[in-house]
Amino acid sequence: MARKIAATKSKAVEKEEKSKADQPEEMETKQTELSQEEIDVLSVEDVREQLVLIERSVNSREHRHTLRVIRVLPTTRKKLNLNMVSRMVKMFFNGRQPTDEASKSELFSCLEESMETEAGEPVKTSRQAKVPRIPETEIYVYLLVLIYLIDSKSHSLAMKLSNKIVTKLVNENRRSLDSLAAKCYFYYSRVYELIGKLEDVRSVLHARLRTAALVHDTDTQATLLNLLLRNYLHYNLYEQAEKLASKSTFPEMASNNEWARHLYYTGRVKAVQLEYSEARRTLVTALRKAPQSSAVGFKQTVTKLSIVVELLLGEIPERAQFKQNDMKKSLVPYFDLTQAVRTGDLSAFNVALEKHAEAFQRDRNYTLILRVRHNVIKAGVRRISSGYSRISLSDVAAKLQLDSAEDAEFIIAKAIRDGVIEAEMNHEEGYVQTKDVSDVYSTQEPQKAFHDRISFCLDIYKNSVMAMRFPPKAYHVDLESAEERREREQQDIEFAKEMADEDDDFP
């Protein structure tokens, strides 16, 4: 009986604890269930705090506050809607300056809302909630409106607003606008790309790139270089893109995101121009510099091109690349292609090419994949040479599904010349005799592999040191002034005299 009573008491205590634990969760859910109107008000308040950070960055000449605002721009973008943007415009253009009404009507016209329906009571701002009014904050408000128009697919209105933003940037010409200007030029080019008039902005981007290079604006320079490379690649102008990349210097202090984009664009150019080894190096570096927890689409695009480049180099990508959770579905066509290349089966390669032709064309890798056919034949020749010490040319033609033994003879001769296989061919009797495989450790291949690894580690160390942020003018802290140096020298002289006197007094 005592045991039963104790068991019932323990159950009652557990129920009370569960009920107490569930109460705060219910309270939290009730508190988090806010209306859309309240969410928009909080979002506008967040934008006001971002404007304060931008003003602090301008006043203190600290670049990191503006970078902090830009870093949360994707989160702010998700909160943009018509009500929130309208409130934000009213909050900023609150009538305290003579140009506020004109700017407000200009933005509301872009939002396709008349002043009669939208111009209600202005948002009241207390002294604690003062809105900073400087050119940088105004550009940021215009940028948020532009992003909203792009997301709402109002491309014609977004094009007009982007032109006005670029005109404002050119007229202001302030160094504190560098980071915001880079974002504005990015969305300016993006609007024209969505409309289909990307070639119209090329001259403007070139002019702004010259200005950014002259004033050493690294953020804008890196963004504009990437935009121009994207512009050329969009129209398959690979020679112009290669000339631009070779004759311009990408700033080393650019952000990792811009570096990843630049490496991807240059890697695609090098792949088209048959520089496969350099293309693979740049693409692997682009994947390492890309964000690890986000930018899934970018990593998928780079991985697809990297797989094709590895196949063109005669190598087989690792199976682990195709098993990643974010890339399983998108890499299915490339997995079938890799399987065909690995086995050296030309018929399987043709089947995979026909089956996934639309996906390859959508990824803009179709022309590169057509070059892989020769590598499929190479893989088949390598497989035959490793399996047979001696084989006739007619059997090679049958295994590779070639038309005649003459085609097999030409292909094997080229494979021997390129170093794909170690073999000798007897033209008179029509057979191929493979040689013994030499020891790789007797060559310079291990030395090259260790050299590549060491140089890669040194590059990582150099980039990590460059990425460190030091306090401004910190090197002045440990330096002594002229008066302190004189006092120290005088003390040293007196100390030397005292030491000499002590030596003289020593018996």
C-alpha positions in Angstrom: 0.0 0.0 0.0 2.8 2.4 0.9 4.4 1.7 -2.5 1.1 2.5 -4.3 0.7 5.7 -2.4 4.3 6.8 -3.2 3.7 5.9 -6.9 0.5 8.0 -7.1 2.2 10.9 -5.4 5.1 10.8 -7.8 2.7 10.7 -10.8 0.9 13.7 -9.4 4.1 15.6 -9.0 5.2 14.8 -12.6 1.8 16.1 -13.9 2.2 19.4 -11.9 5.8 19.8 -13.3 4.6 19.1 -16.8 1.8 21.6 -16.5 4.2 24.2 -15.1 6.6 23.6 -17.9 3.8 23.9 -20.5 2.6 27.2 -19.1 5.6 29.3 -20.2 5.5 27.7 -23.6 1.9 28.6 -24.0 2.7 32.2 -22.9 5.5 32.4 -25.4 3.3 31.2 -28.2 0.7 33.8 -27.3 3.4 36.5 -27.2 4.9 35.5 -30.5 1.6 35.4 -32.3 1.8 39.0 -33.5 -0.3 40.6 -36.3 1.2 41.6 -39.6 0.7 45.2 -38.7 2.8 44.8 -35.5 5.5 42.9 -37.4 5.7 45.7 -39.9 6.1 48.3 -37.1 8.9 46.3 -35.6 10.6 46.0 -39.0 10.5 49.7 -39.5 12.0 50.2 -36.1 14.8 47.8 -37.1 15.4 49.8 -40.2 15.6 53.0 -38.1 18.3 51.3 -35.9 20.2 50.4 -39.1 20.1 54.0 -40.2 21.6 55.0 -36.8 24.4 52.5 -37.3 25.1 54.0 -40.8 25.2 57.5 -39.2 27.6 56.2 -36.5 29.8 54.7 -39.2 30.0 58.0 -41.1 30.7 60.1 -38.0 33.3 57.8 -36.5 34.7 56.8 -39.9 34.5 53.2 -38.9 33.6 51.0 -41.9 32.4 48.1 -39.8 29.1 49.6 -38.8 27.9 49.9 -42.4 29.2 46.4 -43.1 27.1 45.2 -40.2 24.0 46.7 -41.8 24.8 45.2 -45.2 25.4 41.8 -43.5 21.8 41.7 -42.3 20.4 42.9 -45.6 19.1 39.4 -46.6 17.2 39.2 -43.3 15.7 42.7 -43.9 14.8 41.8 -47.4 12.5 39.0 -46.1 10.5 41.5 -44.1 9.8 43.9 -47.0 6.2 44.3 -48.0 4.1 47.2 -49.3 2.9 48.3 -45.8 6.3 48.1 -44.3 8.0 50.0 -47.1 5.3 52.7 -47.1 5.8 53.2 -43.3 9.5 53.3 -43.8 9.3 56.0 -46.5 7.0 58.1 -44.2 9.3 57.6 -41.3 12.3 58.8 -43.2 10.8 61.6 -45.3 8.9 63.2 -42.4 8.7 66.7 -43.7 11.6 68.2 -41.8 13.5 69.0 -45.0 12.2 70.9 -48.0 12.8 68.0 -50.4 11.0 65.4 -48.4 7.6 65.8 -50.1 9.1 65.4 -53.6 11.2 62.4 -52.5 8.2 60.8 -50.8 5.9 61.3 -53.9 8.7 60.0 -56.1 9.0 56.8 -54.1 5.2 56.3 -53.7 4.9 56.7 -57.5 7.3 53.8 -57.9 5.3 51.8 -55.4 2.2 52.4 -57.6 0.3 54.0 -54.7 -1.3 57.4 -55.0 -0.7 60.0 -52.3 -4.4 60.1 -51.5 -4.6 56.5 -50.4 -1.2 56.3 -48.7 -0.6 59.8 -47.4 -2.3 59.4 -44.0 -0.9 60.6 -40.7 2.9 60.6 -40.8 4.8 58.3 -38.5 5.4 60.2 -35.3 9.0 60.0 -34.1 10.1 61.1 -30.7 13.4 62.6 -29.8 14.7 59.2 -28.8 13.6 57.8 -32.1 15.2 60.5 -34.2 15.8 59.5 -37.8 19.3 60.3 -39.2 19.2 62.4 -42.3 22.5 62.1 -44.3 23.1 61.0 -47.9 24.1 57.6 -46.8 20.9 56.8 -45.0 18.8 58.2 -47.9 20.6 55.9 -50.3 19.9 53.0 -48.0 16.2 53.8 -48.0 16.2 54.0 -51.8 18.0 50.7 -51.9 15.4 48.9 -49.8 12.6 50.3 -52.0 14.5 49.0 -55.1 14.9 45.5 -53.5 11.1 45.5 -52.8 10.3 46.4 -56.4 12.6 43.6 -57.7 11.0 41.0 -55.4 7.5 42.2 -56.4 8.6 41.8 -60.1 7.9 45.5 -60.9 10.9 45.5 -63.2 10.1 48.7 -65.2 9.6 50.7 -62.0 12.7 49.2 -60.5 14.7 50.2 -63.6 13.6 53.8 -63.3 14.4 53.9 -59.6 17.8 52.2 -60.1 18.8 54.9 -62.6 17.9 57.6 -60.1 20.0 55.8 -57.4 23.0 55.6 -59.7 22.6 59.3 -60.5 22.5 60.2 -56.8 25.6 58.1 -56.2 27.5 59.9 -59.0 26.4 63.4 -57.7 27.2 62.7 -54.0 30.7 61.1 -54.6 31.4 60.4 -50.9 33.8 57.8 -49.7 31.5 56.8 -46.9 29.1 55.5 -49.6 31.5 52.9 -50.9 29.9 49.8 -49.3 26.3 51.0 -50.1 27.4 51.9 -53.6 28.6 48.4 -54.3 25.2 47.0 -53.4 23.4 49.6 -55.4 25.4 48.8 -58.5 24.7 45.1 -58.0 21.0 45.5 -57.9 21.2 48.1 -60.8 22.8 45.4 -63.0 20.4 42.8 -61.7 17.3 44.8 -62.8 18.6 45.2 -66.3 19.5 41.5 -66.4 15.9 40.6 -65.4 14.5 42.9 -68.2 16.9 41.4 -70.8 18.8 44.6 -71.5 22.1 43.7 -69.7 24.3 45.1 -72.5 22.9 48.6 -71.9 24.6 49.0 -68.5 28.1 47.9 -69.7 29.3 51.4 -70.5 28.1 52.7 -67.1 29.8 49.9 -65.2 33.1 50.5 -67.1 32.9 54.2 -66.2 32.2 53.5 -62.6 35.0 50.9 -62.5 37.5 53.4 -63.7 36.5 55.9 -60.9 36.5 53.2 -58.2 40.0 52.1 -59.3 41.3 55.6 -59.2 40.0 56.3 -55.6 41.0 52.8 -54.4 37.4 51.9 -53.6 37.9 48.1 -53.1 34.3 47.1 -52.4 32.9 48.9 -55.5 35.8 47.8 -57.7 35.4 44.1 -56.8 31.6 44.3 -57.3 31.9 46.1 -60.7 34.5 43.7 -62.0 32.3 40.7 -61.2 29.3 42.4 -62.8 31.2 43.1 -66.0 32.5 39.5 -66.1 28.9 38.3 -65.6 27.8 40.6 -68.3 30.3 39.2 -70.8 29.6 35.6 -69.9 25.8 36.2 -70.3 26.4 36.9 -74.0 29.2 34.2 -74.3 31.8 36.9 -74.9 34.6 34.8 -73.4 37.5 36.6 -75.1 36.4 40.0 -73.8 35.9 38.5 -70.3 39.4 37.0 -70.4 40.9 40.3 -71.5 39.1 42.1 -68.7 40.3 39.6 -66.1 43.9 39.5 -67.3 44.3 43.3 -67.6 42.7 44.2 -64.3 43.7 43.4 -60.8 41.1 42.1 -58.4 41.5 43.8 -55.0 42.9 41.5 -52.4 40.9 43.1 -49.6 37.6 42.3 -51.2 35.1 40.2 -49.3 35.0 36.4 -49.5 31.7 36.5 -51.4 33.1 38.7 -54.1 36.2 36.6 -54.3 34.1 33.4 -54.7 32.1 35.0 -57.5 35.3 36.3 -59.3 36.9 32.8 -59.0 33.8 31.2 -60.5 33.7 33.5 -63.4 37.4 33.2 -64.2 37.2 29.4 -63.8 34.4 29.2 -66.4 36.4 31.4 -68.8 39.5 29.2 -68.3 37.4 26.0 -68.8 36.1 27.3 -72.1 39.6 28.2 -73.2 40.9 24.7 -72.5 42.9 25.6 -69.3 41.4 22.8 -67.3 44.0 22.6 -64.5 43.8 26.3 -63.8 40.0 26.2 -64.0 39.8 23.4 -61.4 42.1 25.3 -59.1 40.0 28.4 -59.2 36.7 26.5 -58.8 37.9 24.6 -55.8 39.1 27.9 -54.2 35.7 29.4 -55.0 33.9 26.6 -53.2 36.2 27.1 -50.1 35.6 30.9 -50.1 31.8 30.5 -50.5 29.6 30.6 -47.3 29.3 27.2 -45.8 25.9 27.5 -44.3 24.1 29.4 -47.1 24.5 30.2 -50.8 23.3 26.7 -51.8 22.5 27.6 -55.3 26.0 29.1 -55.9 27.7 26.0 -54.5 25.6 23.8 -56.7 26.5 25.8 -59.8 30.2 25.7 -59.0 30.2 22.0 -58.1 28.5 21.2 -61.4 31.2 23.0 -63.4 33.9 21.6 -61.2 32.7 18.0 -62.0 32.7 18.7 -65.7 36.3 20.1 -65.5 37.5 17.1 -63.6 36.0 14.8 -66.2 37.8 16.9 -68.9 41.0 16.4 -67.0 40.5 12.6 -67.2 39.8 12.3 -63.5 36.8 10.8 -61.7 35.1 13.0 -59.1 34.7 11.5 -55.6 31.4 9.9 -54.8 31.1 12.0 -51.6 30.3 15.1 -53.7 27.1 13.5 -55.0 25.9 12.4 -51.6 25.7 15.8 -50.0 22.2 16.6 -48.8 21.9 19.9 -50.6 23.2 18.6 -53.9 21.7 15.1 -54.3 18.9 16.1 -56.7 20.7 18.7 -58.7 23.7 16.5 -59.3 21.8 13.4 -60.6 22.5 14.2 -64.3 26.2 14.7 -63.5 26.3 11.5 -61.6 25.0 9.5 -64.6 27.6 11.3 -66.7 30.3 10.4 -64.3 29.3 6.8 -64.3 29.5 6.6 -68.1 32.9 8.2 -68.1 34.2 5.9 -65.3 33.2 2.8 -67.1 34.3 4.1 -70.5 30.9 3.2 -72.0 30.3 5.4 -75.0 26.6 4.2 -75.4 25.9 5.1 -71.7 27.4 8.5 -72.2 25.2 9.2 -75.2 22.1 8.0 -73.3 23.0 10.3 -70.4 23.6 13.2 -72.7 20.3 12.8 -74.5 18.4 12.2 -71.3 19.7 15.3 -69.4 20.3 17.6 -72.3 17.9 20.3 -71.0 19.5 20.3 -67.6 23.0 20.6 -69.1 21.8 23.5 -71.4 20.2 25.2 -68.5 23.4 25.0 -66.5 25.3 26.3 -69.6 27.6 23.3 -69.5 26.4 21.5 -72.6 29.3 22.6 -74.9 31.8 21.6 -72.3 30.2 18.2 -71.8 30.4 17.5 -75.5 34.2 17.6 -75.1 34.0 14.8 -72.5 33.2 12.3 -75.3 36.9 12.0 -76.0 37.7 11.4 -72.4 35.1 8.6 -72.3 37.1 6.9 -75.1 40.3 7.6 -73.2 38.8 5.9 -70.1 37.8 2.9 -72.2 41.3 2.7 -73.7 42.8 2.9 -70.2 40.5 0.2 -68.9 41.4 -2.1 -71.9 45.1 -1.6 -71.4 44.9 -2.4 -67.7 42.9 -5.6 -68.4 44.8 -6.9 -71.4 48.5 -7.2 -72.0 47.9 -7.7 -75.7 44.8 -7.1 -77.7 44.0 -6.7 -81.4 42.8 -3.4 -82.9 39.5 -5.0 -84.1 38.7 -6.1 -80.6 39.5 -2.6 -79.3 37.1 -1.1 -81.9 34.4 -3.6 -80.9 34.8 -2.8 -77.2 34.8 1.0 -77.7 31.9 0.8 -80.2 33.9 2.4 -83.0 33.2 2.1 -86.7 36.5 0.4 -87.8 39.9 -0.8 -86.6 41.5 2.2 -88.3 39.6 4.5 -85.9 40.8 2.5 -83.0 44.4 2.7 -84.3 44.3 6.5 -84.5 42.7 6.8 -81.0 45.2 4.4 -79.4 48.1 6.2 -81.1 47.0 9.5 -79.7 46.5 8.0 -76.2 50.1 6.7 -76.3 51.4 10.1 -77.4 49.4 11.9 -74.7 50.7 9.5 -72.0 47.3 8.0 -71.2 48.6 4.5 -71.5 52.1 2.9 -71.7 52.0 0.6 -74.7 53.4 -0.2 -78.1 51.4 -0.7 -81.3 52.3 -3.1 -84.1 50.7 -1.7 -87.2 51.6 -4.7 -89.4 50.0 -7.4 -87.3 47.3 -5.0 -85.9 47.6 -5.4 -82.1 48.6 -3.4 -79.0 51.2 -4.5 -76.5 51.0 -2.8 -73.1 54.1 -2.1 -71.1 54.8 -2.6 -67.4 53.6 0.3 -65.2 56.5 2.3 -63.8 56.9 3.1 -60.1 55.3 6.5 -59.5 57.7 7.1 -56.5 60.6 7.2 -58.8 59.2 10.3 -60.6 58.7 13.8 -59.4 55.0 13.4 -58.8 55.2 13.1 -55.0 57.4 16.2 -54.8 54.8 18.2 -56.9 52.0 16.9 -54.7 53.8 18.0 -51.5 54.7 21.4 -53.0 51.0 22.0 -53.9 49.9 21.2 -50.3 52.5 23.4 -48.7 51.7 26.3 -51.0 48.0 25.9 -50.2 48.7 26.0 -46.5 50.9 29.1 -46.8 48.2 30.8 -48.9 45.6 30.1 -46.1 47.9 31.5 -43.5 48.5 34.7 -45.6 44.8 35.2 -46.2 43.9 34.7 -42.5 46.5 37.3 -41.4 45.2 39.7 -44.0 41.6 39.2 -42.8 42.4 40.1 -39.2 41.1 43.5 -38.1 43.4 45.6 -36.0 42.5 48.7 -33.9 43.2 52.0 -35.7 46.6 53.5 -35.0 47.4 50.8 -32.6 51.1 50.9 -33.6 51.4 54.3 -31.9 50.7 52.9 -28.5 54.1 51.3 -27.8 56.1 54.2 -29.3 57.7 56.7 -26.9 57.7 60.4 -27.4 60.9 62.5 -27.9 60.8 63.7 -24.2 60.4 60.2 -22.9 63.3 59.1 -25.1 65.6 61.9 -23.7 64.6 61.0 -20.1 65.4 57.4 -20.7 68.8 58.2 -22.3 69.6 60.6 -19.4 68.7 57.8 -16.9 70.9 55.4 -18.8 73.9 57.9 -18.7 73.4 58.5 -15.0 73.2 54.7 -14.4 76.4 54.2 -16.4 78.2 56.9 -14.3 77.0 55.3 -11.1 78.3 51.9 -12.3 81.7 53.5 -13.2 81.9 55.1 -9.8 81.2 51.8 -8.0 83.9 50.1 -10.1 86.4 52.9 -9.1 85.5 52.5 -5.4 86.1 48.7 -5.6 89.4 47.9 -3.8 
